[in-house]
Amino acid sequence: MSAQSKAVQALSKFASCDIGDALVKLGFRHGGHLSGLQMYSPGSNDTVAKIFGPAYTVRMVPASDKTSPTPARHFADAIPKGSVVFVSQPRGLISACWGGLMSTRAKKLGAAGVVIDGRFRDIAEHRELDMGLFARGLSILGSNTFTRSSELNVPVEYEIDEVDEKVTIQPGDYILGDQDGVVAVPAGTVEECVRLCQERWEIDEETKKCLDNGEEMGPTIKKLRK
C-alpha cells in the first residue's frame, strides 16, 4: 500500500471536527467546512453514520440552458465505486436534483455517499437503502423541467452563505460527512492533515484523562494544547 493510500485510510477514521481544525492550521480559513448541509440519511439519531471518499462531481444547470454541455451518459451511471457523489444544483430553486432511484443506482455502483448542494426528495427511500446523504434541503418536486446535468468530474463551487464565500470542490478531493457536518479535504493535503489530526487526537485524549481526574479546564488546556 502506498503512503498516500495509507494516509487516506487513516484520514477516514477521524471526525469532521478533527479534520476541520487541521485544515484551519494548514491555512484554509474555514477549514473545508461546507456549512449549510444537513445529514438526512440514515435518519436515526442513534446511528453512527459517516460517509468518506473522493468526490465525483456533477454540475447541474437550469433545464432551459441549451448551450452548456450534455453528458454522454446519465450521471448516475458514471459513479465510480467508493466515491462520494457531489451534486451542484443552481441556487434559487425549490426543486430536487436527486431522488430515491438515483440512490438505488448509486448504491448498486458502490458509492460511499451523496452530498447535494441543493435539494433532494424521497427521504424514506434513502433511509431504507441506508444511503448516507447530506443536503441543503428537501423538495417534493423532481428535476424534470427544472434542472439537468451538464458536466461530470469538473471543479464546482460551494457557497458558504454565512460568510459570503466559496469553497471549490475538485474532483478527487476527499469528502467526509458525519453527524457534525461535512468537510472537503484537498487531495494534496491528506498526509499533513492526518499528521495534525493524530497530534490533536492524542492531546485531546490526554486532556480528557486530566478532566476525568478533576483537573481544571484552563490550566489543562494551557499545559497540553499547542
C-alpha positions as CSV (number, residue, x, y, z in Angstrom):
1,M,0.0,0.0,0.0
2,S,1.4,3.4,-1.0
3,A,2.0,6.2,1.6
4,Q,-0.9,8.2,0.0
5,S,-3.3,5.2,0.3
6,K,-2.3,4.7,3.9
7,A,-2.9,8.4,4.6
8,V,-6.3,8.2,3.0
9,Q,-7.2,5.2,5.1
10,A,-6.0,6.9,8.2
11,L,-8.0,10.1,7.4
12,S,-11.2,8.2,7.2
13,K,-11.0,7.3,10.8
14,F,-11.2,10.9,12.1
15,A,-14.2,13.0,12.7
16,S,-15.2,16.1,10.6
17,C,-14.3,18.3,13.6
18,D,-10.8,16.9,13.8
19,I,-10.2,17.4,10.1
20,G,-11.7,20.9,10.1
21,D,-9.3,22.0,12.9
22,A,-6.4,20.5,11.0
23,L,-7.3,22.3,7.8
24,V,-7.5,25.6,9.6
25,K,-4.0,25.1,10.9
26,L,-2.9,24.4,7.3
27,G,-4.2,27.8,6.3
28,F,-7.7,27.0,5.0
29,R,-9.7,29.8,6.5
30,H,-12.9,27.9,7.1
31,G,-11.3,24.5,7.5
32,G,-13.0,23.0,4.5
33,H,-16.3,23.1,6.3
34,L,-19.3,23.0,3.9
35,S,-21.6,24.9,6.2
36,G,-25.4,24.6,5.5
37,L,-25.5,20.9,4.8
38,Q,-27.6,18.5,7.0
39,M,-27.5,14.7,7.3
40,Y,-30.8,13.4,6.2
41,S,-30.0,9.7,5.8
42,P,-29.6,7.5,7.7
43,G,-32.2,9.1,9.9
44,S,-31.8,7.6,13.4
45,N,-30.1,9.8,15.9
46,D,-28.7,6.6,17.4
47,T,-26.9,5.7,14.2
48,V,-23.2,6.4,14.0
49,A,-23.1,7.5,10.3
50,K,-20.2,8.6,8.3
51,I,-19.5,9.0,4.6
52,F,-16.0,9.2,3.1
53,G,-14.5,9.1,-0.3
54,P,-13.1,11.0,-3.3
55,A,-15.5,13.5,-4.8
56,Y,-17.3,12.6,-8.0
57,T,-18.8,16.0,-9.0
58,V,-21.9,16.7,-11.0
59,R,-22.7,20.2,-12.2
60,M,-26.4,20.8,-12.9
61,V,-27.7,23.7,-14.9
62,P,-31.3,25.0,-15.5
63,A,-33.2,22.9,-17.9
64,S,-33.7,25.9,-20.1
65,D,-29.9,26.1,-20.6
66,K,-29.3,24.8,-24.2
67,T,-25.7,25.9,-24.5
68,S,-23.9,24.1,-21.7
69,P,-22.5,20.6,-22.4
70,T,-24.6,17.5,-22.0
71,P,-23.0,14.3,-20.6
72,A,-22.7,11.3,-22.9
73,R,-24.5,9.2,-20.3
74,H,-26.7,9.7,-17.3
75,F,-24.6,11.0,-14.4
76,A,-25.9,8.2,-12.1
77,D,-24.5,5.6,-14.4
78,A,-21.0,7.0,-14.2
79,I,-20.5,7.0,-10.5
80,P,-17.1,5.5,-9.6
81,K,-17.1,2.8,-6.8
82,G,-16.1,4.2,-3.4
83,S,-16.8,7.8,-4.4
84,V,-18.9,10.5,-2.7
85,V,-21.3,11.9,-5.3
86,F,-21.3,15.7,-5.0
87,V,-24.1,17.3,-6.9
88,S,-24.0,21.1,-7.5
89,Q,-27.5,22.5,-8.2
90,P,-28.1,26.1,-9.3
91,R,-29.2,28.3,-6.5
92,G,-32.6,29.7,-6.1
93,L,-34.6,26.6,-7.0
94,I,-37.2,24.8,-4.9
95,S,-37.0,21.6,-6.9
96,A,-34.9,18.5,-6.1
97,C,-32.0,17.3,-8.2
98,W,-31.7,13.9,-6.6
99,G,-34.2,11.2,-5.7
100,G,-34.6,7.6,-4.5
101,L,-34.0,6.0,-7.8
102,M,-30.6,7.7,-8.1
103,S,-29.6,6.5,-4.7
104,T,-30.7,3.0,-5.7
105,R,-28.3,3.2,-8.7
106,A,-25.6,4.8,-6.6
107,K,-25.7,2.1,-4.0
108,K,-25.6,-0.6,-6.7
109,L,-22.4,1.0,-8.1
110,G,-20.8,1.2,-4.7
111,A,-21.0,4.9,-3.9
112,A,-19.8,5.8,-0.5
113,G,-22.4,8.5,0.0
114,V,-24.1,11.6,-1.5
115,V,-23.8,15.3,-0.9
116,I,-26.4,17.6,-2.5
117,D,-25.6,21.3,-2.8
118,G,-29.3,21.9,-3.2
119,R,-32.4,19.8,-2.6
120,F,-33.4,16.2,-2.9
121,R,-36.6,14.1,-2.4
122,D,-37.8,10.6,-1.4
123,I,-36.2,10.7,2.0
124,A,-37.8,7.4,3.1
125,E,-36.3,5.6,0.2
126,H,-32.8,6.8,1.0
127,R,-33.2,5.7,4.6
128,E,-34.5,2.3,3.6
129,L,-31.3,2.0,1.4
130,D,-29.2,3.1,4.4
131,M,-27.5,5.6,2.0
132,G,-25.5,8.3,3.7
133,L,-26.9,11.6,2.3
134,F,-26.3,15.2,3.1
135,A,-28.2,18.1,1.5
136,R,-29.2,21.7,2.0
137,G,-32.9,20.8,2.0
138,L,-35.9,18.8,0.8
139,S,-38.4,19.2,-2.0
140,I,-41.5,17.4,-3.4
141,L,-40.6,18.4,-6.9
142,G,-38.4,16.4,-9.2
143,S,-35.7,17.7,-11.5
144,N,-37.8,17.4,-14.7
145,T,-38.3,20.8,-16.3
146,F,-36.2,22.5,-13.6
147,T,-32.6,21.2,-14.0
148,R,-30.4,18.9,-16.0
149,S,-26.9,17.5,-15.6
150,S,-24.2,19.2,-17.6
151,E,-20.6,18.4,-16.7
152,L,-19.2,15.5,-14.7
153,N,-16.0,15.5,-12.7
154,V,-15.3,19.2,-13.1
155,P,-14.5,21.7,-10.3
156,V,-17.6,23.1,-8.7
157,E,-18.1,25.9,-6.1
158,Y,-19.9,25.6,-2.8
159,E,-21.2,28.8,-1.4
160,I,-21.0,29.4,2.3
161,D,-23.9,31.8,2.9
162,E,-23.0,32.9,6.4
163,V,-19.7,34.4,5.2
164,D,-20.5,35.1,1.6
165,E,-17.5,33.0,0.4
166,K,-17.0,29.9,-1.7
167,V,-15.1,26.6,-1.4
168,T,-14.0,24.9,-4.6
169,I,-14.5,21.2,-4.8
170,Q,-12.1,19.5,-7.1
171,P,-12.8,16.0,-8.5
172,G,-10.9,13.6,-6.3
173,D,-10.9,15.9,-3.2
174,Y,-11.9,13.9,-0.2
175,I,-15.3,14.4,1.3
176,L,-16.1,13.3,4.8
177,G,-19.5,13.8,6.4
178,D,-20.7,12.8,9.9
179,Q,-23.3,13.9,12.4
180,D,-21.4,17.2,13.0
181,G,-21.2,18.2,9.3
182,V,-19.3,17.9,6.0
183,V,-15.7,18.8,5.3
184,A,-13.9,18.9,1.9
185,V,-10.2,17.9,2.0
186,P,-8.0,18.9,-0.9
187,A,-6.3,15.8,-2.2
188,G,-2.8,17.3,-1.8
189,T,-3.2,17.9,1.9
190,V,-4.2,14.4,3.1
191,E,-0.9,13.3,4.6
192,E,-0.3,16.6,6.5
193,C,-3.9,16.6,7.6
194,V,-3.6,13.2,9.1
195,R,-0.5,14.2,11.0
196,L,-2.3,17.2,12.5
197,C,-5.4,15.1,13.3
198,Q,-3.4,12.4,15.1
199,E,-1.4,15.0,17.0
200,R,-4.6,16.8,18.2
201,W,-6.4,13.5,18.9
202,E,-3.6,12.4,21.3
203,I,-3.7,15.8,23.0
204,D,-7.5,15.6,23.4
205,E,-7.2,12.1,24.9
206,E,-4.7,13.3,27.5
207,T,-7.0,16.3,28.2
208,K,-9.9,14.0,28.9
209,K,-7.9,12.0,31.4
210,C,-7.0,15.2,33.2
211,L,-10.5,16.4,33.3
212,D,-11.8,13.0,34.5
213,N,-9.3,13.3,37.3
214,G,-10.9,16.6,38.3
215,E,-8.3,18.9,37.0
216,E,-9.4,22.4,35.8
217,M,-10.0,23.1,32.2
218,G,-7.9,26.3,31.9
219,P,-4.6,25.1,33.2
220,T,-5.1,21.7,31.5
221,I,-5.5,23.3,28.1
222,K,-2.7,25.7,28.6
223,K,-0.4,22.8,29.6
224,L,-1.3,20.4,26.8
225,R,-2.5,22.3,23.7
226,K,-0.1,23.8,21.3
